[in-house]
């Protein structure tokens, strides 16, 4: 039998963690491992799946109690001996007694935080490499300033819900053939808000928020790359339950550059080099992120030769990369008469030097002059 996963370890919380701590840990991990931020990463996808599985159990009082029971009594199949989290046989209202151990109620901490917003921003290669300041305007549900997000006139015209006592959730108990089942859900009287508005805010009509354009400005650090992101706390949608607004996650998409290619903090560039410079050696101008620099090409440089220029890659808080320059020797397609003759003379001279180094040449000289150098 496979060992059951430890949901507390997956979320990084203690076994006695409060509902609020579990919720906070879950939201933090979801933002770290969301598939949109890790495309084509199977490990991140599996981690994201585990995080959701752990939260589904630990954020539900009934499932958490059954999970804890099963952890403490391995092999008993959970309360009722029927396996999993759904067995009740013979225990009747066992969950009532379990909930009594949590203070006599089945209330669950509500997630009152507003929804997060994800915004994808295209930025130029240079802005990503060198860093820049940006701002943009977007639509969001902004907390109503007149009622401070409560939906009540002047932020005070409301009363605590009598049905749920301000908790926003109530227990629903049902008798079945398997015993008593308990479900916790939103209070039907207040819709989960925990309060009932007696006089609605005239500005937002009691919603607690207004749909408005919001402008946000921020600095993109040098070295930003595809799928890197910034989070602006509290700049997401307003809560419909009077809680804190959600967050704004800005995900970057970096546009390609016409010269440079990038791998982490290193840059790569193909540099055309004139044939005569490659053959005889000489100075060339190499493009960098800031400007151009003069570089000495050695004699006899071949196409595909890579030169490393250290410290000329992308500079970021995590270090500085290198610039890798690949030589692309340009062979002229048309030659003047003088150039053609120069190439012919160079080729003839090369052939003569190669012949002088050959064994055939050495044997011919020995046959004519002998080893002592005198003609026979």
ChimeraX attribute file (.defattr): number of C-alpha atoms within 10 A of each C-alpha:
attribute: neighborCount
match mode: 1-to-1
recipient: residues
	/A:1	4
	/A:2	4
	/A:3	5
	/A:4	9
	/A:5	12
	/A:6	13
	/A:7	22
	/A:8	17
	/A:9	11
	/A:10	18
	/A:11	23
	/A:12	15
	/A:13	16
	/A:14	12
	/A:15	13
	/A:16	9
	/A:17	13
	/A:18	15
	/A:19	17
	/A:20	14
	/A:21	15
	/A:22	23
	/A:23	18
	/A:24	14
	/A:25	17
	/A:26	22
	/A:27	13
	/A:28	12
	/A:29	17
	/A:30	15
	/A:31	15
	/A:32	14
	/A:33	19
	/A:34	15
	/A:35	18
	/A:36	12
	/A:37	17
	/A:38	15
	/A:39	11
	/A:40	10
	/A:41	11
	/A:42	11
	/A:43	11
	/A:44	17
	/A:45	17
	/A:46	12
	/A:47	18
	/A:48	19
	/A:49	15
	/A:50	16
	/A:51	21
	/A:52	17
	/A:53	14
	/A:54	21
	/A:55	20
	/A:56	14
	/A:57	17
	/A:58	25
	/A:59	19
	/A:60	17
	/A:61	22
	/A:62	21
	/A:63	17
	/A:64	18
	/A:65	20
	/A:66	24
	/A:67	21
	/A:68	14
	/A:69	17
	/A:70	20
	/A:71	16
	/A:72	11
	/A:73	12
	/A:74	11
	/A:75	11
	/A:76	15
	/A:77	19
	/A:78	23
	/A:79	23
	/A:80	19
	/A:81	16
	/A:82	14
	/A:83	14
	/A:84	15
	/A:85	19
	/A:86	16
	/A:87	16
	/A:88	21
	/A:89	14
	/A:90	13
	/A:91	14
	/A:92	16
	/A:93	16
	/A:94	17
	/A:95	21
	/A:96	17
	/A:97	11
	/A:98	18
	/A:99	17
	/A:100	11
	/A:101	10
	/A:102	12
	/A:103	9
	/A:104	11
	/A:105	14
	/A:106	23
	/A:107	18
	/A:108	20
	/A:109	18
	/A:110	18
	/A:111	14
	/A:112	17
	/A:113	19
	/A:114	22
	/A:115	20
	/A:116	20
	/A:117	18
	/A:118	15
	/A:119	12
	/A:120	12
	/A:121	13
	/A:122	12
	/A:123	19
	/A:124	13
	/A:125	21
	/A:126	19
	/A:127	18
	/A:128	22
	/A:129	22
	/A:130	17
	/A:131	17
	/A:132	14
	/A:133	10
	/A:134	12
	/A:135	9
	/A:136	10
	/A:137	10
	/A:138	11
	/A:139	13
	/A:140	20
	/A:141	22
	/A:142	21
	/A:143	27
	/A:144	22
	/A:145	15
	/A:146	18
	/A:147	23
	/A:148	17
	/A:149	26
	/A:150	31
	/A:151	31
	/A:152	27
	/A:153	22
	/A:154	17
	/A:155	19
	/A:156	16
	/A:157	16
	/A:158	17
	/A:159	13
	/A:160	16
	/A:161	20
	/A:162	13
	/A:163	16
	/A:164	21
	/A:165	13
	/A:166	17
	/A:167	21
	/A:168	25
	/A:169	25
	/A:170	20
	/A:171	16
	/A:172	13
	/A:173	13
	/A:174	10
	/A:175	11
	/A:176	9
	/A:177	8
	/A:178	14
	/A:179	14
	/A:180	16
	/A:181	18
	/A:182	18
	/A:183	13
	/A:184	16
	/A:185	16
	/A:186	19
	/A:187	21
	/A:188	13
	/A:189	16
	/A:190	21
	/A:191	15
	/A:192	22
	/A:193	25
	/A:194	22
	/A:195	24
	/A:196	21
	/A:197	20
	/A:198	14
	/A:199	16
	/A:200	22
	/A:201	24
	/A:202	14
	/A:203	18
	/A:204	21
	/A:205	15
	/A:206	19
	/A:207	21
	/A:208	28
	/A:209	26
	/A:210	18
	/A:211	14
	/A:212	12
	/A:213	12
	/A:214	14
	/A:215	11
	/A:216	13
	/A:217	11
	/A:218	13
	/A:219	11
	/A:220	19
	/A:221	16
	/A:222	18
	/A:223	23
	/A:224	25
	/A:225	20
	/A:226	14
	/A:227	16
	/A:228	14
	/A:229	18
	/A:230	15
	/A:231	17
	/A:232	15
	/A:233	13
	/A:234	17
	/A:235	23
	/A:236	25
	/A:237	24
	/A:238	28
	/A:239	23
	/A:240	22
	/A:241	23
	/A:242	21
	/A:243	17
	/A:244	21
	/A:245	23
	/A:246	21
	/A:247	20
	/A:248	21
	/A:249	19
	/A:250	17
	/A:251	20
	/A:252	22
	/A:253	19
	/A:254	20
	/A:255	15
	/A:256	13
	/A:257	11
	/A:258	8
	/A:259	12
	/A:260	18
	/A:261	15
	/A:262	18
	/A:263	11
	/A:264	12
	/A:265	20
	/A:266	19
	/A:267	21
	/A:268	18
	/A:269	19
	/A:270	17
	/A:271	20
	/A:272	15
	/A:273	23
	/A:274	17
	/A:275	18
	/A:276	15
	/A:277	19
	/A:278	24
	/A:279	16
	/A:280	12
	/A:281	16
	/A:282	15
	/A:283	14
	/A:284	18
	/A:285	13
	/A:286	16
	/A:287	18
	/A:288	17
	/A:289	15
	/A:290	9
	/A:291	8
	/A:292	11
	/A:293	11
	/A:294	10
	/A:295	13
	/A:296	11
	/A:297	18
	/A:298	14
	/A:299	13
	/A:300	13
	/A:301	19
	/A:302	16
	/A:303	16
	/A:304	13
	/A:305	11
	/A:306	17
	/A:307	13
	/A:308	12
	/A:309	15
	/A:310	12
	/A:311	13
	/A:312	19
	/A:313	23
	/A:314	25
	/A:315	19
	/A:316	16
	/A:317	8
	/A:318	9
	/A:319	11
	/A:320	16
	/A:321	21
	/A:322	17
	/A:323	25
	/A:324	20
	/A:325	20
	/A:326	19
	/A:327	21
	/A:328	19
	/A:329	20
	/A:330	15
	/A:331	11
	/A:332	9
	/A:333	5
	/A:334	8
	/A:335	10
	/A:336	8
	/A:337	9
	/A:338	9
	/A:339	11
	/A:340	12
	/A:341	12
	/A:342	12
	/A:343	13
	/A:344	12
	/A:345	12
	/A:346	12
	/A:347	12
	/A:348	12
	/A:349	12
	/A:350	12
	/A:351	12
	/A:352	12
	/A:353	11
	/A:354	11
	/A:355	13
	/A:356	12
	/A:357	11
	/A:358	11
	/A:359	10
	/A:360	10
	/A:361	13
	/A:362	13
	/A:363	12
	/A:364	11
	/A:365	14
	/A:366	15
	/A:367	12
	/A:368	12
	/A:369	12
	/A:370	13
	/A:371	12
	/A:372	7
	/A:373	10
	/A:374	9
	/A:375	11
	/A:376	8
